[in-house]
Amino acid sequence: MTRKEIWVYIERNNSGVEDVSLEILGKGTELSNISGYILVGLIAGTPEKKLIDLVIEHGADRVALLKNEMLNEYSTDYFVNAISEYIKNDPPEVMLIGATQNGRDLAGRLAGRLKTGLTANAITLSIDREGMLLAGVPAYGGKILAEIGCEYGRPQMSTVRPGTFKMKEVKNKKGEVDEFIPNLSAIRQRVRIVERNVSEVNDLTRSERTIIGGNGTRGDLTLLKELAQLMNAEIGVTRPLADRGVAPRELQVGSTGYSLKSKIALVLGVSGSEHFTSGIRDCEEVIAIDVDEKSEIFNHCDYCMVGDIFEVLPLTIKKMEETR
């Protein structure tokens, strides 16, 4: 027996809620309207009332609150046991989790505990007439979009790439709150947080202007940073630069990084592989500069320039400084 519900795991952070959780609620509202399923936000811990209200305002018909102070900090052991205890006898049809570091950890272990299927890093979501969740995942370098369904096992689970969907606030939305107190006294916590470092990197998925550097930068982002300051833009990089440690992983754009919805994306020294271009497909205007006139990136931009960025950018920066 399953509940005709779509559950969205609401990941908490120091400032409230991870944006991806609210983004999934936005998409969940659409899926709920199509399928007739109830949309539920799953929150663990002892959050303030304003956080619960926020989840309802973003579309949840009901909030399932796993109330226990031991769940205020993420712990694999506590969270997997608490959630599986709550849903194992009466699972929802669908459960969606943001593809963050903690979200990926939770989703994989939870799917194993519940003996159900899991699709990873989805960028599209739909529900067919039979109630099957179809999660679209880029494959073969982004050349195809594989739609994956889970025929057996419930809930049907998928993680969702941050920045893929838009948040949607529902005015005057009313929702119920169900509390469940999981028993965690017998659970041995094997991993404990001893130090927390919060990244100072801004969220690329919220950037209106983004400058993205690839191998053509030779790993030197100095000019990009100067230009970003003049444009009030954020810096992003391709996977090779993130792999080499030129920039933190939080700045990676593409199928294994973040998807952008920038009004302007300036792409510099990027060849334009499918892995990368899937991350800029929703940008309103893409401008690319590359030294290779046959570069694939020129097939994915609105404006292109053939040139050496180390010659073009100094002139651009100088002109912008003169006309600020």
Rosetta silent file (secondary structure, phi, psi, omega in degrees, C-alpha in Angstrom):
SEQUENCE: MTRKEIWVYIERNNSGVEDVSLEILGKGTELSNISGYILVGLIAGTPEKKLIDLVIEHGADRVALLKNEMLNEYSTDYFVNAISEYIKNDPPEVMLIGATQNGRDLAGRLAGRLKTGLTANAITLSIDREGMLLAGVPAYGGKILAEIGCEYGRPQMSTVRPGTFKMKEVKNKKGEVDEFIPNLSAIRQRVRIVERNVSEVNDLTRSERTIIGGNGTRGDLTLLKELAQLMNAEIGVTRPLADRGVAPRELQVGSTGYSLKSKIALVLGVSGSEHFTSGIRDCEEVIAIDVDEKSEIFNHCDYCMVGDIFEVLPLTIKKMEETR
SCORE:     score description
SCORE:     0.000 S_00000001
   1 L     0.000  126.683  178.415    0.000    0.000    0.000 S_00000001
   2 L  -120.992  153.638  176.150    1.433    3.361   -0.995 S_00000001
   3 E   -83.184  137.147  177.004    0.340    6.900   -0.315 S_00000001
   4 E   -79.057   70.135 -174.390   -0.689    8.872   -3.382 S_00000001
   5 E  -139.514  153.448  171.250    1.812   11.535   -2.437 S_00000001
   6 E  -112.232  119.564 -179.843    4.947   13.231   -3.703 S_00000001
   7 E  -103.085  137.383  175.423    7.474   13.839   -0.946 S_00000001
   8 E  -119.629  119.445  177.378   10.220   16.442   -1.166 S_00000001
   9 E   -72.327  122.516 -178.898   13.058   16.207    1.332 S_00000001
  10 L   -94.600  105.844 -178.343   13.634   19.718    2.721 S_00000001
  11 L   -84.879  124.060 -179.478   17.345   20.109    3.363 S_00000001
  12 E   -90.878  153.465  173.044   18.138   22.617    6.073 S_00000001
  13 E  -139.731 -174.267 -175.413   21.244   24.790    6.340 S_00000001
  14 L   -62.209  -29.640 -176.911   22.542   27.489    8.653 S_00000001
  15 L   -99.349   -0.443  179.463   20.412   30.189    7.015 S_00000001
  16 E   142.999  -97.954 -174.897   17.222   28.163    6.607 S_00000001
  17 E  -132.009  141.346  174.309   16.594   25.885    3.626 S_00000001
  18 L   -63.664  135.211 -177.511   18.691   24.859    0.630 S_00000001
  19 H   -56.286  -36.844 -176.497   17.320   26.572   -2.486 S_00000001
  20 H   -60.013  -31.250  178.630   17.149   23.291   -4.388 S_00000001
  21 H   -64.767  -40.470  178.714   14.499   22.015   -1.945 S_00000001
  22 H   -72.765  -32.209  175.827   12.238   24.967   -2.757 S_00000001
  23 H   -63.550  -43.057  179.895   12.979   24.521   -6.462 S_00000001
  24 H   -66.777  -36.592  175.442   11.827   20.901   -6.281 S_00000001
  25 H   -59.652  -37.975  177.982    8.666   21.994   -4.461 S_00000001
  26 H   -60.368  -45.897  177.463    7.984   24.291   -7.420 S_00000001
  27 H   -70.040  -35.509  179.001    8.206   21.378   -9.834 S_00000001
  28 H   -61.143  -32.446  176.775    6.353   19.183   -7.362 S_00000001
  29 H   -61.402  -43.051  178.062    3.408   21.581   -7.538 S_00000001
  30 H   -63.720  -46.927 -178.859    3.165   20.935  -11.289 S_00000001
  31 H   -63.032  -37.714  179.247    3.457   17.169  -10.835 S_00000001
  32 H   -64.092  -41.763  179.690    0.841   17.246   -8.085 S_00000001
  33 H   -65.015  -35.364 -178.440   -1.620   19.120  -10.315 S_00000001
  34 H   -75.493  -44.486 -172.642   -1.112   16.594  -13.121 S_00000001
  35 H   -89.295  -22.784 -174.003   -1.210   13.422  -11.034 S_00000001
  36 L    83.217    4.228  178.966   -3.606   14.450   -8.285 S_00000001
  37 L   -75.286  151.853  175.271   -1.025   13.390   -5.696 S_00000001
  38 E   -79.679  138.250  179.703   -0.620   15.353   -2.466 S_00000001
  39 E   -96.757  123.503 -174.950    2.635   17.330   -2.212 S_00000001
  40 E  -122.636  131.926  172.856    4.469   16.807    1.092 S_00000001
  41 E   -97.891  123.534 -178.113    7.544   18.567    2.440 S_00000001
  42 E   -98.870  116.599 -178.561    9.623   16.310    4.711 S_00000001
  43 E  -120.042  136.589  178.212   11.518   18.196    7.424 S_00000001
  44 E  -113.392  142.935  177.291   13.758   16.664   10.069 S_00000001
  45 L   108.890 -153.556  179.162   14.689   18.211   13.419 S_00000001
  46 L  -126.599   70.135 -176.606   13.096   21.005   15.416 S_00000001
  47 L   -73.462  161.915  174.286   12.831   23.908   12.952 S_00000001
  48 L   -70.917  157.307 -178.183   11.291   27.294   13.655 S_00000001
  49 H   -60.486  -34.204 -177.463    7.688   27.805   12.587 S_00000001
  50 H   -64.597  -27.758  176.854    8.717   30.296    9.888 S_00000001
  51 H   -71.441  -41.043  176.790   10.651   27.542    8.111 S_00000001
  52 H   -63.079  -42.891  178.273    7.588   25.289    8.097 S_00000001
  53 H   -61.887  -37.701  179.627    5.500   28.203    6.813 S_00000001
  54 H   -61.135  -41.824 -179.857    8.091   28.793    4.063 S_00000001
  55 H   -65.113  -40.366  177.602    7.723   25.216    2.841 S_00000001
  56 H   -67.292  -40.750  179.693    3.931   25.548    2.721 S_00000001
  57 H   -63.052  -23.862  179.828    4.201   28.894    0.926 S_00000001
  58 L   -97.232   16.919  167.497    6.264   27.183   -1.764 S_00000001
  59 L   120.554  -12.332 -175.995    3.576   24.622   -2.512 S_00000001
  60 L   -68.525  130.142  174.550    3.479   21.882    0.122 S_00000001
  61 L   -77.509  -27.358 -178.222   -0.019   20.639    0.956 S_00000001
  62 E  -149.114  148.399  174.101    1.338   19.007    4.078 S_00000001
  63 E  -113.202  124.671  174.050    4.538   19.063    6.124 S_00000001
  64 E   -97.518  111.615 -174.893    5.791   15.812    7.621 S_00000001
  65 E  -104.856  113.929  175.313    7.915   16.817   10.584 S_00000001
  66 E   -89.493   93.991 -167.250   10.330   14.242   12.014 S_00000001
  67 L   -90.140  108.511  177.066   10.712   15.963   15.351 S_00000001
  68 L  -165.507  128.504 -178.006   13.888   15.124   17.210 S_00000001
  69 H   -61.217  -23.532  179.541   16.739   17.401   18.306 S_00000001
  70 H   -70.718   -7.698  179.950   19.232   14.775   17.131 S_00000001
  71 H  -104.026   11.655  178.675   18.144   15.600   13.572 S_00000001
  72 L   -75.551  -24.046  173.471   19.087   19.280   13.693 S_00000001
  73 L  -116.152  138.721 -177.043   22.512   18.445   12.227 S_00000001
  74 L   -66.203  130.923  174.891   22.789   16.100    9.271 S_00000001
  75 L  -143.069  124.341 -178.390   23.972   12.613   10.186 S_00000001
  76 H   -52.828  -49.954 -175.528   23.688    9.692    7.778 S_00000001
  77 H   -61.422  -48.971 -177.740   22.850    7.194   10.510 S_00000001
  78 H   -65.514  -46.299 -174.442   20.206    9.294   12.230 S_00000001
  79 H   -68.732  -44.084 -179.932   18.514   10.555    9.068 S_00000001
  80 H   -62.977  -43.371  179.871   18.358    7.224    7.233 S_00000001
  81 H   -67.257  -42.090 -178.170   16.940    5.457   10.288 S_00000001
  82 H   -65.505  -46.924 -176.291   14.441    8.210   11.094 S_00000001
  83 H   -70.240  -43.019 -179.675   13.079    8.553    7.564 S_00000001
  84 H   -65.283  -35.979  176.986   12.970    4.824    6.830 S_00000001
  85 H   -62.629  -37.490 -175.834   11.193    4.196   10.155 S_00000001
  86 H   -72.553  -35.933 -170.002    8.597    6.798    9.223 S_00000001
  87 H  -113.244   -7.118 -169.757    7.791    5.613    5.712 S_00000001
  88 L   -61.404  -33.772 -178.083    8.734    1.923    5.425 S_00000001
  89 L   -89.496  -14.733 -176.685    5.217    0.560    6.118 S_00000001
  90 L  -149.092   66.242 -172.590    3.333    3.236    4.182 S_00000001
  91 L   -73.772  154.610  173.635    5.655    4.777    1.565 S_00000001
  92 E   -77.123  166.425  176.137    4.727    7.617   -0.801 S_00000001
  93 E   -67.416  -39.563 -172.575    4.645    7.080   -4.541 S_00000001
  94 E  -134.833  140.423  173.052    7.470    9.559   -5.166 S_00000001
  95 E  -136.411  125.378 -175.813   10.343   10.974   -3.131 S_00000001
  96 E  -118.371  137.369 -176.098   12.590   13.751   -4.461 S_00000001
  97 E  -135.760  136.876  177.772   15.860   14.935   -2.929 S_00000001
  98 E   -64.357  140.808 -177.962   18.213   17.747   -3.964 S_00000001
  99 L   -84.163   56.507  172.570   21.506   16.551   -5.448 S_00000001
 100 L   -89.788  178.668  178.764   23.639   18.307   -2.843 S_00000001
 101 H   -60.059  -49.946  179.171   26.499   16.595   -1.037 S_00000001
 102 H   -70.878  -35.845 -179.894   24.270   15.549    1.866 S_00000001
 103 H   -62.796  -42.245  178.510   21.305   14.905   -0.406 S_00000001
 104 H   -65.608  -39.480  178.671   23.238   12.419   -2.543 S_00000001
 105 H   -62.860  -46.827 -178.495   24.518   10.672    0.563 S_00000001
 106 H   -65.195  -45.436 -173.961   21.029   10.404    2.045 S_00000001
 107 H   -61.699  -46.870 -178.050   19.296    9.330   -1.184 S_00000001
 108 H   -63.117  -44.846 -178.421   21.619    6.437   -1.969 S_00000001
 109 H   -71.286  -35.443  179.943   21.561    4.989    1.525 S_00000001
 110 H   -68.950  -40.588  177.711   17.827    5.517    1.915 S_00000001
 111 H   -62.086  -39.780  177.147   17.090    3.759   -1.389 S_00000001
 112 H   -64.831  -41.453 -179.870   19.192    0.818   -0.238 S_00000001
 113 H   -65.543  -38.192 -176.327   17.399    0.651    3.102 S_00000001
 114 H   -89.765   -3.353  179.711   13.954    0.805    1.445 S_00000001
 115 L    55.657   51.520  178.993   14.955   -1.600   -1.353 S_00000001
 116 L  -131.955  172.791 -178.261   13.783    0.732   -4.085 S_00000001
 117 L   -86.332  160.002 -178.963   15.244    2.338   -7.214 S_00000001
 118 E  -143.554  127.679  172.658   16.993    5.685   -7.421 S_00000001
 119 E  -101.888  137.478 -173.705   17.672    7.991  -10.370 S_00000001
 120 E  -108.722  137.267  168.957   20.546   10.430   -9.886 S_00000001
 121 E    63.010   46.190 -178.381   20.939   14.073  -10.902 S_00000001
 122 E   -70.542  146.632  175.438   17.709   14.505  -12.856 S_00000001
 123 L  -118.748   -8.309  171.249   17.099   17.639  -14.921 S_00000001
 124 E  -136.078  150.607  178.182   13.518   16.801  -16.011 S_00000001
 125 E  -140.961  136.199  174.753   10.637   15.211  -14.098 S_00000001
 126 E  -151.646  163.045  176.746    7.238   13.968  -15.247 S_00000001
 127 E  -126.802  125.466 -177.994    4.586   11.465  -14.177 S_00000001
 128 L   -83.768 -176.502 -174.561    2.836    9.312  -16.784 S_00000001
 129 L   -66.123  -24.707 -179.952   -0.763    8.091  -16.764 S_00000001
 130 L   -88.794    2.890  179.639    0.152    4.968  -14.807 S_00000001
 131 L    86.204   13.460  179.293    1.776    7.022  -12.057 S_00000001
 132 L   -81.125  128.125  173.656    5.334    6.246  -13.145 S_00000001
 133 E   -77.927  124.740  176.721    7.893    8.916  -12.293 S_00000001
 134 E  -111.128  111.863 -178.221   10.069    9.601  -15.340 S_00000001
 135 E  -105.553  121.867 -178.295   13.321   11.321  -14.400 S_00000001
 136 E   -88.919  126.620 -178.392   15.404   12.716  -17.259 S_00000001
 137 E  -128.183  129.960  177.441   19.173   12.379  -16.918 S_00000001
 138 E   -63.100  138.824  179.084   21.792   13.527  -19.473 S_00000001
 139 E  -135.708  161.524 -179.394   23.776   10.621  -20.921 S_00000001
 140 L    51.115   52.924  177.598   26.681   10.166  -23.336 S_00000001
 141 L    68.765   21.745  179.467   28.065   13.579  -22.588 S_00000001
 142 L    87.958    4.180 -178.509   24.653   15.210  -22.764 S_00000001
 143 L   -71.839  -26.584  176.108   23.971   14.011  -26.329 S_00000001
 144 E  -132.326  160.518  174.869   20.812   12.237  -25.197 S_00000001
 145 E  -114.480  110.603 -178.985   18.371   12.597  -22.337 S_00000001
 146 E   -87.127  123.211  175.754   17.594    9.232  -20.781 S_00000001
 147 E   -93.924  119.704 -173.492   14.191    9.014  -19.093 S_00000001
 148 E  -112.750  131.997  177.263   14.385    6.535  -16.249 S_00000001
 149 L  -121.641  154.797  179.699   11.438    4.953  -14.464 S_00000001
 150 L  -112.277  100.192 -175.683   11.274    2.702  -11.421 S_00000001
 151 L   -73.408  -36.597 -177.148    8.812   -0.118  -12.143 S_00000001
 152 L  -116.679  147.923  178.081    9.352   -1.967   -8.888 S_00000001
 153 L    88.418  138.926  177.546    9.811   -0.631   -5.368 S_00000001
 154 L  -138.145  142.686    6.841    8.322    2.418   -3.711 S_00000001
 155 L   -77.001  159.258  170.485    8.879    5.235   -3.262 S_00000001
 156 E   -77.400  119.926 -170.757   10.133    6.096   -6.732 S_00000001
 157 E  -114.301  147.544  173.774   13.205    8.156   -5.870 S_00000001
 158 E  -154.424  142.616  167.029   15.311   10.695   -7.700 S_00000001
 159 E   -92.504  154.502 -173.055   17.854   13.335   -6.827 S_00000001
 160 E  -127.500  132.132 -177.889   17.483   16.635   -8.681 S_00000001
 161 L   -66.499  132.146  177.249   20.237   18.913   -9.926 S_00000001
 162 L   -59.372  143.826  177.063   20.276   22.341   -8.211 S_00000001
 163 L    84.694    0.326 -175.670   19.204   25.250  -10.393 S_00000001
 164 L   -77.623  -42.737 -176.237   17.098   23.099  -12.717 S_00000001
 165 L  -114.347  166.064 -178.589   13.615   24.248  -11.694 S_00000001
 166 L  -100.311  142.703  172.868   12.138   27.538  -10.526 S_00000001
 167 L   -67.822  148.698  177.987   10.735   28.263   -7.096 S_00000001
 168 L  -137.151  117.134  176.771    7.030   29.037   -7.027 S_00000001
 169 L   -89.290  137.094 -179.635    5.330   30.834   -4.191 S_00000001
 170 L  -110.561  112.801 -176.944    1.644   30.099   -3.676 S_00000001
 171 L   -66.307  138.940  177.257   -0.258   33.011   -2.150 S_00000001
 172 L    57.328   29.155  179.741   -2.474   32.247    0.847 S_00000001
 173 L   -70.970  134.120  176.547   -1.438   28.597    0.747 S_00000001
 174 L  -112.559  143.832 -179.998   -2.679   26.537    3.672 S_00000001
 175 L  -150.442  154.097  178.636   -1.087   23.299    4.793 S_00000001
 176 E   -93.054  160.473  176.547   -1.233   20.745    7.560 S_00000001
 177 E  -126.431  121.548  175.428    1.643   19.633    9.786 S_00000001
 178 E  -108.092  126.218 -179.753    2.026   16.020   10.896 S_00000001
 179 E  -102.189  139.133  175.306    4.557   15.328   13.629 S_00000001
 180 E  -136.175  130.427 -179.211    6.374   12.049   14.094 S_00000001
 181 L  -105.111  102.036 -179.449    8.959   11.470   16.832 S_00000001
 182 L   -73.211  146.442  178.260   11.494    8.877   15.663 S_00000001
 183 L   -92.554  107.233 -176.111   13.234    6.753   18.253 S_00000001
 184 L  -112.998    7.822 -174.365   16.965    7.237   17.731 S_00000001
 185 L   -62.941  -29.234 -177.323   18.223    6.300   21.207 S_00000001
 186 L   -93.658   -0.211 -177.087   19.555    2.938   20.034 S_00000001
 187 L   -86.761  128.415  178.604   21.253    4.302   16.903 S_00000001
 188 L   -90.576  120.195  179.089   25.029    4.547   17.059 S_00000001
 189 L   -81.639  114.874 -175.839   26.323    7.662   15.340 S_00000001
 190 L   -90.036  -20.717  179.059   29.462    6.637   13.475 S_00000001
 191 L  -125.220  132.386 -179.296   30.289   10.062   12.018 S_00000001
 192 L  -128.064  138.207  178.141   30.272   13.279   14.000 S_00000001
 193 L   -75.718  120.313  179.192   30.799   16.854   12.766 S_00000001
 194 L  -106.813  -19.779  178.298   33.863   18.284   14.510 S_00000001
 195 L  -155.507  140.900  179.916   34.340   21.369   12.368 S_00000001
 196 L  -123.064  124.698  175.200   32.193   23.213    9.828 S_00000001
 197 L  -113.466  119.336 -179.194   33.612   25.395    7.061 S_00000001
 198 L   -94.974  124.491 -179.835   31.052   27.439    5.159 S_00000001
 199 L   -65.934  140.064  177.614   32.011   28.284    1.585 S_00000001
 200 L   -91.073    3.470 -179.583   32.032   31.982    0.727 S_00000001
 201 L   -72.303  133.014  178.410   31.225   31.183   -2.894 S_00000001
 202 L   -73.602  157.631 -178.596   27.936   32.672   -4.105 S_00000001
 203 L   -74.831  112.719 -177.933   25.224   30.453   -5.543 S_00000001
 204 H   -63.561  -30.172 -176.744   25.771   30.355   -9.326 S_00000001
 205 H   -67.620  -12.770  179.815   22.192   29.285   -9.980 S_00000001
 206 H  -104.046   -0.414 -174.142   21.042   32.722   -8.757 S_00000001
 207 L   -76.609  129.848  176.399   23.550   34.766  -10.776 S_00000001
 208 L   -82.040  -27.713  177.331   22.120   37.166  -13.376 S_00000001
 209 E  -129.861  127.725 -177.579   25.546   37.657  -14.963 S_00000001
 210 E  -134.673  134.730  174.428   28.093   34.875  -15.115 S_00000001
 211 E  -111.399  123.434 -173.290   31.572   34.693  -16.630 S_00000001
 212 E  -117.989  127.346 -179.642   32.726   31.132  -17.272 S_00000001
 213 E  -107.236  142.956  177.387   36.319   30.123  -17.953 S_00000001
 214 L  -119.876 -158.478 -177.871   37.575   26.967  -19.632 S_00000001
 215 H   -61.058  -24.682  179.611   40.912   25.452  -20.630 S_00000001
 216 H   -65.448  -13.442  176.676   41.586   28.467  -22.824 S_00000001
 217 H   -80.200  -10.925 -176.101   42.246   30.496  -19.675 S_00000001
 218 L    60.017   23.754  178.756   45.283   28.268  -18.992 S_00000001
 219 L    80.607    6.704 -179.820   44.084   28.121  -15.425 S_00000001
 220 L  -106.090  110.325 -176.427   44.582   31.869  -14.924 S_00000001
 221 L  -100.927   12.785 -175.297   41.346   33.561  -13.843 S_00000001
 222 H   -58.103  -51.077 -178.883   42.883   36.974  -13.089 S_00000001
 223 H   -65.412  -35.965  179.403   41.379   38.769  -16.092 S_00000001
 224 H   -63.782  -39.512 -179.826   38.029   37.039  -15.584 S_00000001
 225 H   -68.335  -38.089  177.331   37.877   38.272  -12.004 S_00000001
 226 H   -62.947  -45.301 -179.938   38.704   41.829  -13.062 S_00000001
 227 H   -66.384  -38.664  179.284   35.966   41.757  -15.675 S_00000001
 228 H   -61.791  -37.598  179.507   33.511   40.156  -13.240 S_00000001
 229 H   -66.240  -38.985  179.143   34.050   42.984  -10.792 S_00000001
 230 H   -70.079  -33.409 -177.304   33.294   45.565  -13.480 S_00000001
 231 H   -91.956   -4.446 -173.258   30.203   43.663  -14.644 S_00000001
 232 L    55.462   49.339 -176.256   29.003   42.752  -11.153 S_00000001
 233 L  -115.534  165.240  174.761   29.114   39.142  -12.327 S_00000001
 234 E  -100.614  156.536  179.218   29.921   35.757  -10.779 S_00000001
 235 E  -100.105  135.943  172.465   32.719   33.445  -11.912 S_00000001
 236 E  -129.753  164.499  179.649   32.117   29.895  -13.117 S_00000001
 237 E  -139.648  163.520  173.617   34.438   27.260  -14.574 S_00000001
 238 L   -82.953  169.072 -176.927   34.296   24.093  -16.639 S_00000001
 239 H   -59.093  -43.558 -179.527   34.916   20.687  -15.106 S_00000001
 240 H   -55.236  -38.446  179.393   38.617   20.417  -16.170 S_00000001
 241 H   -70.329  -37.432  176.911   39.443   23.579  -14.218 S_00000001
 242 H   -67.096  -39.330  179.204   37.537   22.364  -11.172 S_00000001
 243 H   -61.921  -34.699 -178.916   39.267   18.973  -11.418 S_00000001
 244 L   -84.579   -2.355  177.974   42.665   20.687  -11.389 S_00000001
 245 L    81.359   13.506  177.919   41.742   22.762   -8.355 S_00000001
 246 L   -65.237  -34.056  178.719   41.812   26.095  -10.208 S_00000001
 247 L  -144.556  155.514  179.953   38.411   26.875   -8.679 S_00000001
 248 L   -65.549  156.604 -178.321   36.199   25.153   -6.102 S_00000001
 249 H   -60.030  -25.376 -180.000   33.692   22.544   -7.217 S_00000001
 250 H   -65.902  -11.548 -179.686   30.858   24.933   -6.270 S_00000001
 251 H  -102.844    6.128 -176.394   31.771   26.986   -9.373 S_00000001
 252 E   -79.133  131.168  179.416   31.557   24.116  -11.860 S_00000001
 253 E  -111.078  136.079  177.186   29.029   24.534  -14.678 S_00000001
 254 L   137.989 -168.781 -173.291   27.702   21.633  -16.719 S_00000001
 255 L   -64.998  -27.843  176.820   26.069   18.207  -16.499 S_00000001
 256 L  -106.351   12.026  177.810   28.058   17.264  -13.383 S_00000001
 257 L  -126.165 -127.862 -176.446   27.974   20.788  -11.962 S_00000001
 258 E  -111.487  151.111  174.415   25.370   23.527  -11.899 S_00000001
 259 L   -99.965  134.230 -176.017   22.794   24.694  -14.429 S_00000001
 260 L  -102.048  153.008  172.457   22.579   28.442  -14.982 S_00000001
 261 L  -130.453   35.875 -176.180   19.651   30.722  -15.695 S_00000001
 262 L   -67.000  149.890  172.910   21.706   33.888  -16.110 S_00000001
 263 L   -70.319  -37.387  176.863   20.498   36.795  -18.192 S_00000001
 264 E  -132.743  128.293  173.340   24.023   37.042  -19.614 S_00000001
 265 E  -121.990  118.956  177.998   26.639   34.276  -19.709 S_00000001
 266 E  -101.280  112.706 -172.459   30.084   35.206  -21.034 S_00000001
 267 E  -106.119  118.607 -170.632   31.902   31.999  -21.990 S_00000001
 268 E  -121.555  120.651  176.043   35.670   32.347  -22.370 S_00000001
 269 L    66.157   36.861 -178.454   38.082   29.756  -23.709 S_00000001
 270 L  -114.824  129.390 -176.942   35.558   26.919  -23.574 S_00000001
 271 L   -69.777  -34.825  175.982   35.476   24.271  -26.324 S_00000001
 272 L   100.749   37.214  177.696   31.757   23.586  -25.906 S_00000001
 273 L   -67.024  159.429  179.448   31.396   19.908  -25.063 S_00000001
 274 H   -61.013  -33.018  178.082   27.918   18.554  -24.386 S_00000001
 275 H   -56.463  -38.928 -176.709   28.887   18.073  -20.736 S_00000001
 276 H   -83.297  -47.904 -170.883   29.303   21.832  -20.453 S_00000001
 277 H   -64.467  -22.296  175.805   26.607   23.253  -22.729 S_00000001
 278 L   -63.325  -20.992 -178.658   23.826   21.472  -20.847 S_00000001
 279 L   -86.115   -9.718 -179.155   24.618   23.870  -18.007 S_00000001
 280 L  -119.429    7.282 -174.254   24.032   27.061  -20.044 S_00000001
 281 L   -65.312  -23.319 -178.153   21.029   26.037  -22.132 S_00000001
 282 L   -98.820    7.035  176.622   18.619   28.096  -19.988 S_00000001
 283 L   -74.559  143.770 -176.469   20.678   31.313  -20.083 S_00000001
 284 L   -70.867  -40.620 -177.798   18.923   34.169  -21.872 S_00000001
 285 E  -141.814  126.385 -178.197   21.978   35.393  -23.779 S_00000001
 286 E  -117.637  127.241  178.052   25.280   33.597  -24.291 S_00000001
 287 E  -118.293  128.103 -175.916   28.407   35.342  -25.581 S_00000001
 288 E  -124.492  140.201  173.563   31.463   33.208  -26.412 S_00000001
 289 E  -126.793  125.603  178.490   35.078   34.054  -27.166 S_00000001
 290 E  -150.733  149.808 -176.676   37.456   31.353  -28.351 S_00000001
 291 L   -75.191  -21.084 -177.376   40.620   31.247  -30.415 S_00000001
 292 L   -94.670  115.171 -177.204   39.358   28.359  -32.564 S_00000001
 293 L   -66.768  -16.366  178.502   36.945   29.518  -35.270 S_00000001
 294 L  -101.086   14.629 -177.815   35.547   25.964  -35.485 S_00000001
 295 L   -59.674  136.748 -179.590   34.911   25.718  -31.754 S_00000001
 296 H   -62.496  -26.772 -176.937   31.737   23.821  -30.863 S_00000001
 297 H   -61.082  -26.675 -178.740   30.789   26.511  -28.351 S_00000001
 298 H   -68.689  -15.108  175.973   29.857   28.822  -31.232 S_00000001
 299 H   -84.120   -1.629 -175.810   26.920   26.501  -31.995 S_00000001
 300 H  -127.555   20.408 -177.445   25.490   27.220  -28.545 S_00000001
 301 L  -130.052  163.546  178.458   25.791   30.995  -28.243 S_00000001
 302 L   -89.127  -33.247  177.614   23.956   34.116  -29.409 S_00000001
 303 E  -134.615  140.758 -179.268   27.100   36.119  -30.128 S_00000001
 304 E  -136.512  152.241  177.288   30.583   34.815  -30.845 S_00000001
 305 E  -138.164  129.492  174.101   34.050   36.233  -31.296 S_00000001
 306 E   -89.921  117.507 -178.482   37.125   34.452  -32.622 S_00000001
 307 L   177.990  165.454  178.145   40.075   35.721  -30.650 S_00000001
 308 L   -85.480  120.250 -176.813   42.613   35.167  -27.886 S_00000001
 309 H   -61.290  -25.290  179.513   41.008   36.073  -24.576 S_00000001
 310 H   -76.107  -10.978  172.826   44.381   37.313  -23.298 S_00000001
 311 H  -100.713  -37.531 -176.434   44.280   39.935  -26.061 S_00000001
 312 H   -74.418  -45.314 -173.277   40.550   40.671  -26.019 S_00000001
 313 H   -65.199  -42.771  178.069   39.927   40.944  -22.270 S_00000001
 314 H   -57.976  -38.898  178.289   42.568   43.594  -21.430 S_00000001
 315 H   -67.324  -40.253  179.454   41.084   45.852  -24.139 S_00000001
 316 H   -63.913  -45.691 -179.825   37.564   45.151  -22.895 S_00000001
 317 H   -62.777  -42.816  179.898   38.496   45.891  -19.281 S_00000001
 318 H   -61.435  -44.263 -179.218   40.276   49.109  -20.257 S_00000001
 319 H   -65.345  -40.395  179.768   37.280   50.308  -22.272 S_00000001
 320 H   -66.960  -36.952  178.081   34.852   49.500  -19.474 S_00000001
 321 H   -66.685  -33.901 -179.234   36.989   51.348  -16.911 S_00000001
 322 H   -73.498  -27.876 -173.705   37.061   54.402  -19.156 S_00000001
 323 L  -112.474   14.840 -178.715   33.296   54.432  -19.643 S_00000001
 324 L   -60.149    0.000    0.000   32.031   53.349  -16.189 S_00000001
